[in-house]
Structure formats: structure tokens, C-alpha cells
Amino acid sequence: MASEGGIRVSALPDRLRLLDEEGARGVLLGWRCRRCDEHFFGDVFLCRSCSDRDLEAVELGARGTLYSYTIVRVPPPGWKGEVPYALGQVELPKGPHVLCRVVDCPPERLRVGMALELTTEVATEDEEGTQSLVYAWRPAGGG
């Protein structure tokens, strides 16, 4: 929940669209090549498959499959979160892979191929109480 009087916003509005005021539900955004139908997540200026520049913005969804993962024990400089943490490469149904934290799952329960769903977590909060949210993955259906 946002702090009293504050709101929740996407820290990455070109990659994460929030679907409710609480920021509890979101969908990943990406690109589709109109020529070959390849889908991409992140910054793309031309199709990585056919090199065409005819790309359209699309929703990529909020579900995926754990493709690979690692347990980070030595975090990058400036990391303020808990350590260790799981960093997962998640394959989306339309093909792209997304790299980010996997939360709400002990490391020993992570399995390649497990179903995951998108969730959000607070990255920062300003003086007015506005919380900036980022995306993360958690086990689908709560585990």
C-alpha cells in the first residue's frame, strides 16, 4: 500500500504499465516486428531477427516461465535490498526473455520451467510519499 497521501507510479513506464491504483497488478510492455512477428523487451530500434524498422508497441503480458536463475550473494554497488537474492531469466509466452529478481520463493524451491507471474515492488519513495515501482517475478498462484 502507498503511504498515506502518496501514490504509486511505474519507475519504468516504457516497460511496466500499472493496471490499478495500488500498483499491485501490472503488465510488461515491449515491441513486435510487423514484418516477421518477433517480440522484444527493452530498447529496440530495429528487429533483431530481420532488421526491419517497422515495430509496434505491444503488451507482453504478466506471466512467464523460469528459463534460468542464479543466487546473487555479492550485490552490485549501491544495492540496498536483501542479500542473497534470486535473479531470474524469465521467458515470456511471446518469446522475449526478461531478467529481474524472483521474490516470494526460497532459493531451494526455484526450478527451471516453473510458472511465474509478474509482481511489483517499491524501488523508491519521495518526500511526498509517491512510490516508484519496479517489476519482479514470483511463483504463479502463490507458489
ChimeraX attribute file (.defattr): number of C-alpha atoms within 10 A of each C-alpha:
attribute: neighborCount
match mode: 1-to-1
recipient: residues
	/A:1	12
	/A:2	17
	/A:3	12
	/A:4	9
	/A:5	8
	/A:6	15
	/A:7	17
	/A:8	21
	/A:9	20
	/A:10	21
	/A:11	17
	/A:12	14
	/A:13	13
	/A:14	14
	/A:15	18
	/A:16	24
	/A:17	19
	/A:18	20
	/A:19	11
	/A:20	10
	/A:21	12
	/A:22	12
	/A:23	23
	/A:24	15
	/A:25	16
	/A:26	20
	/A:27	20
	/A:28	23
	/A:29	20
	/A:30	22
	/A:31	24
	/A:32	21
	/A:33	21
	/A:34	14
	/A:35	14
	/A:36	13
	/A:37	14
	/A:38	17
	/A:39	25
	/A:40	24
	/A:41	20
	/A:42	14
	/A:43	10
	/A:44	13
	/A:45	12
	/A:46	14
	/A:47	21
	/A:48	13
	/A:49	12
	/A:50	12
	/A:51	12
	/A:52	14
	/A:53	14
	/A:54	14
	/A:55	20
	/A:56	11
	/A:57	13
	/A:58	14
	/A:59	17
	/A:60	23
	/A:61	17
	/A:62	19
	/A:63	20
	/A:64	27
	/A:65	22
	/A:66	24
	/A:67	18
	/A:68	15
	/A:69	19
	/A:70	14
	/A:71	14
	/A:72	14
	/A:73	11
	/A:74	10
	/A:75	13
	/A:76	8
	/A:77	6
	/A:78	6
	/A:79	9
	/A:80	9
	/A:81	9
	/A:82	9
	/A:83	12
	/A:84	12
	/A:85	19
	/A:86	21
	/A:87	18
	/A:88	24
	/A:89	22
	/A:90	28
	/A:91	20
	/A:92	22
	/A:93	14
	/A:94	15
	/A:95	14
	/A:96	18
	/A:97	20
	/A:98	20
	/A:99	16
	/A:100	16
	/A:101	20
	/A:102	28
	/A:103	18
	/A:104	13
	/A:105	15
	/A:106	10
	/A:107	15
	/A:108	6
	/A:109	9
	/A:110	18
	/A:111	13
	/A:112	13
	/A:113	13
	/A:114	15
	/A:115	19
	/A:116	23
	/A:117	20
	/A:118	20
	/A:119	22
	/A:120	21
	/A:121	16
	/A:122	18
	/A:123	14
	/A:124	12
	/A:125	16
	/A:126	9
	/A:127	7
	/A:128	11
	/A:129	15
	/A:130	18
	/A:131	23
	/A:132	20
	/A:133	23
	/A:134	22
	/A:135	25
	/A:136	20
	/A:137	30
	/A:138	21
	/A:139	22
	/A:140	15
	/A:141	8
	/A:142	9
	/A:143	12
